[in-house]
Amino acid sequence: MAHMDSHTHTEHSSAQTREAEFFSPPNHLKTKVGHGGLTEDILSKAQALLETNTVDFVPLAEMYLDALMKGIEQARTPSPDIDNETHRTRL
């Protein structure tokens, strides 16, 4: 085994340590939205809007549910002209 003098060994084992600096990026979403919960005024306005809503979302919901059900059915019973790899990438 090669002889190591004490000077070389000491140099190698006493590597200088540096302090790490941590940077916190700005949270743009939090800046836009603010801190804390919703005020009572905002909650009251939202509740009133919900109670007086005249928009019928049922047709839109049915359209999305129909598309979802078709997708589920296609996933369960793939077309014979689609190979397995294409079927997996469609899921």
N, C-alpha and C positions, 0 to 999 in steps of 0.2 A: 504494500500500500504506500502511496506517495506521502512524503512528509509534509505536513501543513504547519507553518509556523503560527504562533498565537496571533500575530498581527493580521494575517489573512483571514483567519477564523473570526476574529472580532469584527473586522470590517464587514464580512458577509452577514453575520447574524445581527448586526445593529443597524439594519436598514432604517433610514429616516421615515417617519410616518408623517403624512400630511393630513391636515384637517379637510374634510369634505365639505363642500358648500352645496346646500340644497336650495333649489329655486322652485318656488310655487308659481305656476303659470296663472294668469288672471282667469277667473271664472266668469266668462262673459254672460252666460245664461243667468247666473245668480245676480249679476249686475243689472240685467234687464228686468228680472222678475222681482228682485228685492228680497228682503229677509222677513221671516215671520209668516204667520198665517193670513187668512183673509179677514177683512174687517166685517163687522156685522152688517154694514150698509151694502157691501158687495154681495154677501150671502143673501140678504133680503131681496136684492134686485134679481139675483139668479133664480131664487125660488119663485118670484113673481113671474119671471119669464117662462119658467117651466110650467107653471099653472095656467098661463094664458097662451101657450104655444098652439098655433093652428096648423102647423106644418105636419103633414101625414108622412111619416118616415116608413110606413109599412111597405109600400111598393119598392122603395130602395133596398130595404132590408131583405125582402123576398128575392130581389134580383141577386144580391150577394149570396144569400143562402142557396139559391138554385145553382149558381156557379160553383159554390163550395161542394154541394152534393154531387154535381157532375164530375168534379175533380176527384172526389173520393171514389166514385164508381169507376172512373177510368183507372185509378191506382189499383183498385181491387181486381179488375178484369181488363188487363191491357189488351189492346188490339193485336191480333196475330201478325199483322204486317209491321209491328214495331219490335225491334230487337231489344234484348234485355238492357243493354247499355243506354239506349235512348230512353227506355222506360225509367231507369234509375235517375237519369239527369232531369227528367220532367218532374220527378217527385221533389 
